[in-house]
Amino acid sequence: MRYLKFASLSLLFALSACVYEPEQFVAQEESKENSSTTEMGALFAVNGGKQICNPSVSQDTVNYPASMLWLNFGGKLNVTAPDSVYTTSKVVQHDRLSVSDTSGKVRWYLMRDTKAGDCQFQDPEWSTHPNYIVALRAFDTKGNAACENLDYGVFAVRVSDKKKFSFYDKDISEFATPHLWVDPEAVRDTSADDSKVEGFFGTNQVRLVYVNKKDEIVFVDYANGGTKSAKTLKKPSGVDGWMMDSPLISPDGNFVVYNMINSAMTGWKSFVQELSGNAKPIEIEKTTGMISEPVQPHWFSFAGRLFVEWTEFPQGSQFVNKNDLSEASVQNGSAGRTAMREVSLAAGAPSDLAFAWVGDVVELAPIPMIGGRSPDGRYLATGTNNGFLLELP
């Protein structure tokens, strides 16, 4: 979802879910089945043998069950195309958003609009609402087709009709990793003005978070002043020089979880924080039995209960995972694991009441899955470098 650049070394390292080396990682291609079943569940390859990034499990279990959203690299894609527009060879890096299922079929996609000046997409994430995805759109500031001088804006796309809404046209960091909350009860009037927030989403109860160029989380509440009243959240202490990454809004729209990652990508911390300019970050601490501090936290809500789900990696590892998770040798926790813990939240309450853990940490899978858990609880998603969907037993 974001890159960390070390100019002195002229290297690019990936944060969150993308790796650019500068050539994409390609696994050694083997003639093996697309899926395998073990005690941890059924594991399905996504774009098998080819690198993906920005894995985000589907939030629409009706129209896109057993599926995930992801961003492509260039060259060849190992998926089943839905039509002739979706090419699988000579693909341009980050030129489309794809949603594909456990069979390898692309169920939904959005191609970049080169006539409108689209150079590439970046940081796609399924919103809390099943009908909306949020992402960055890059364009060349000098209008060159070579796309060498990039600036970014934030947009939402409505999955049902692929129409787009621009939150910001420009001046957004490549590392913004935006996320979007939309009132789940919203009903859109099809005759409404799509150029307005309320018309496009069917409500003004819309909230956006992203990381700005100062490495701060920005919170925009479109029911309360919008961009003119945007707030920046307090940063955690003791992590100076670390990179802020991937804020995700809670189902009730009042909290975020996010990463802080050091420059070597071998140290990380995760936090919960209320969406308020005065709220203090609360670290998700490592407890007995955990492999490491948690990273890549996601919210998961089920039957009125709320959880934080995360990934853990062995000490000394980078959280950019190149392991082929279909190999039995890494299905024992040696490459990391996925866990979750129930949480109780109370927005607006005193700090000692606003946040509390409920119960102990529970392991979901003995492999690291960084793309979240589906609303029905059946699937975990991951990517970088290999993409997989895991159907839990």
ZIQUIZI-V712074 format. One record per residue. N is the residue number from 0. PHI is phi in whole degrees, -180 to 180 (* if undefined). OMEGA is omega in whole degrees, -180 to 180 (NA if undefined). Layout:
[[N:PHI:OMEGA] [N:PHI:OMEGA]]
This chain:
[[0:*:176] [1:-153:178] [2:-111:173] [3:-115:-174] [4:-104:173] [5:-110:-174] [6:-62:-177] [7:-65:180] [8:-104:-178] [9:54:-180] [10:-121:174] [11:-118:176] [12:-119:-178] [13:-96:168] [14:-114:179] [15:59:-172] [16:-138:-180] [17:-124:173] [18:-128:175] [19:-133:-159] [20:-106:9] [21:-86:176] [22:-95:-176] [23:-64:175] [24:-72:175] [25:-129:179] [26:-71:175] [27:-66:-175] [28:-75:-180] [29:-128:178] [30:-90:-180] [31:-136:-177] [32:-66:180] [33:-74:-176] [34:-141:175] [35:-147:-178] [36:-123:178] [37:-136:180] [38:-63:-178] [39:-80:180] [40:130:180] [41:-100:-177] [42:-106:-177] [43:-121:178] [44:-74:175] [45:-115:-176] [46:56:-170] [47:-46:177] [48:80:-179] [49:-121:-178] [50:-72:169] [51:-128:172] [52:-148:-179] [53:56:177] [54:-66:-180] [55:-146:-175] [56:-65:-179] [57:-60:174] [58:-98:180] [59:-115:-177] [60:-84:178] [61:-92:-177] [62:-89:-178] [63:-135:179] [64:-74:176] [65:51:-173] [66:-138:176] [67:-147:175] [68:-91:179] [69:-155:-179] [70:-114:-173] [71:-93:163] [72:-99:-174] [73:-88:177] [74:99:-176] [75:-113:173] [76:-114:-180] [77:-100:179] [78:-136:175] [79:-93:-177] [80:-72:180] [81:-81:-178] [82:-161:-177] [83:-76:179] [84:-73:-178] [85:-83:179] [86:-76:178] [87:-117:175] [88:-127:-178] [89:53:-178] [90:-78:177] [91:-89:-177] [92:-56:176] [93:58:-178] [94:-96:-178] [95:-159:168] [96:-105:-177] [97:-125:169] [98:-121:-179] [99:-128:-173] [100:-109:-176] [101:-69:178] [102:-86:-177] [103:89:179] [104:-87:175] [105:-79:-177] [106:-95:-178] [107:-158:177] [108:-157:174] [109:-136:178] [110:-89:176] [111:-65:-179] [112:-100:-177] [113:-68:178] [114:-67:178] [115:-90:177] [116:93:178] [117:-67:174] [118:-96:178] [119:-167:171] [120:-102:177] [121:-152:171] [122:56:177] [123:-69:177] [124:-150:176] [125:-68:180] [126:-75:176] [127:-69:180] [128:-100:-175] [129:-63:-175] [130:-96:-177] [131:-136:174] [132:-122:178] [133:-118:-178] [134:-160:172] [135:-100:175] [136:-122:-180] [137:-97:175] [138:-141:178] [139:-87:-175] [140:-65:179] [141:-103:178] [142:75:-178] [143:-83:180] [144:-68:-179] [145:-70:177] [146:55:-178] [147:-106:-178] [148:-120:-167] [149:-92:167] [150:-128:-172] [151:-131:170] [152:-129:179] [153:-108:177] [154:-137:171] [155:-111:174] [156:-122:177] [157:-85:-173] [158:-61:-174] [159:-63:-178] [160:-135:177] [161:65:175] [162:-78:-174] [163:-115:176] [164:-130:-177] [165:-95:172] [166:-82:178] [167:-137:178] [168:-85:-172] [169:-159:174] [170:63:175] [171:-112:-180] [172:-68:173] [173:-61:-175] [174:-102:-169] [175:-72:-180] [176:39:-175] [177:-73:172] [178:-142:-170] [179:-132:172] [180:-116:177] [181:-131:178] [182:-48:-177] [183:-65:-180] [184:-91:-176] [185:-64:175] [186:-124:-174] [187:-85:173] [188:-85:-175] [189:-65:179] [190:-94:-176] [191:-74:-178] [192:-78:-177] [193:-70:180] [194:-83:180] [195:-107:-180] [196:-55:-176] [197:-66:178] [198:-71:-177] [199:-71:-174] [200:-101:-177] [201:81:-180] [202:-169:170] [203:-97:176] [204:-81:-176] [205:-132:-179] [206:-132:-177] [207:-126:170] [208:-127:175] [209:-161:179] [210:-98:-179] [211:-89:-176] [212:-71:176] [213:-95:-180] [214:64:176] [215:-120:174] [216:-84:177] [217:-101:179] [218:-118:179] [219:-117:180] [220:-111:-174] [221:-77:173] [222:-90:-177] [223:-138:173] [224:98:177] [225:60:-175] [226:-63:-179] [227:-69:-179] [228:-117:-179] [229:-62:-179] [230:-118:172] [231:-108:-178] [232:-84:176] [233:-64:180] [234:-89:176] [235:-64:176] [236:-88:176] [237:80:-180] [238:-131:179] [239:-60:-179] [240:86:176] [241:-81:-175] [242:-99:175] [243:-79:-172] [244:-154:164] [245:57:172] [246:-69:179] [247:-127:-175] [248:-82:180] [249:-70:-179] [250:-56:179] [251:-86:176] [252:82:-172] [253:-112:-177] [254:-135:170] [255:-131:163] [256:-116:-180] [257:-163:178] [258:-103:159] [259:-127:-172] [260:-133:180] [261:-80:-171] [262:-67:179] [263:-86:-178] [264:61:175] [265:-112:175] [266:-139:-178] [267:-155:174] [268:-143:177] [269:-127:-173] [270:-138:168] [271:-113:-178] [272:-153:176] [273:-72:180] [274:-79:-180] [275:-149:-179] [276:-64:-178] [277:-102:-174] [278:-71:178] [279:-90:176] [280:-67:177] [281:-115:-178] [282:-72:171] [283:-85:-169] [284:-82:174] [285:-72:179] [286:-120:-179] [287:-55:179] [288:98:178] [289:-81:-180] [290:-71:-177] [291:-157:167] [292:-61:-178] [293:-73:177] [294:-146:-178] [295:56:-180] [296:-71:176] [297:-134:171] [298:-85:173] [299:-144:-179] [300:-116:-178] [301:-153:175] [302:52:178] [303:80:178] [304:-107:-178] [305:-120:-178] [306:-130:164] [307:-111:180] [308:-110:-176] [309:-149:178] [310:-118:174] [311:-128:179] [312:-126:179] [313:-60:180] [314:-57:179] [315:88:179] [316:-83:168] [317:-90:-178] [318:-80:168] [319:-81:-168] [320:-101:180] [321:-103:-178] [322:-69:171] [323:-85:-173] [324:-71:176] [325:-81:178] [326:-78:-177] [327:-60:-176] [328:-67:180] [329:-111:-179] [330:-95:-179] [331:-120:-178] [332:91:-177] [333:-68:177] [334:-98:-177] [335:125:-180] [336:-149:177] [337:-118:-176] [338:-140:176] [339:-153:178] [340:-149:180] [341:-73:-176] [342:-138:174] [343:-117:-178] [344:-123:177] [345:-143:-178] [346:-63:177] [347:83:-180] [348:-83:172] [349:-55:-171] [350:-57:-178] [351:-77:180] [352:-113:-174] [353:-71:-173] [354:-144:175] [355:-156:174] [356:-78:177] [357:-123:180] [358:81:-174] [359:-102:175] [360:-71:-180] [361:-120:176] [362:-79:176] [363:-95:-178] [364:-158:179] [365:-83:175] [366:-135:-178] [367:-85:179] [368:-120:-168] [369:-107:-173] [370:-106:175] [371:94:-180] [372:-115:-177] [373:-67:-177] [374:-58:178] [375:-84:177] [376:80:-171] [377:-85:-170] [378:-130:167] [379:-114:-179] [380:-125:175] [381:-156:177] [382:-166:-177] [383:70:-1] [384:-93:-179] [385:-95:179] [386:-96:179] [387:-145:164] [388:-113:178] [389:-112:173] [390:-88:-176] [391:-72:-178] [392:-69:NA]]
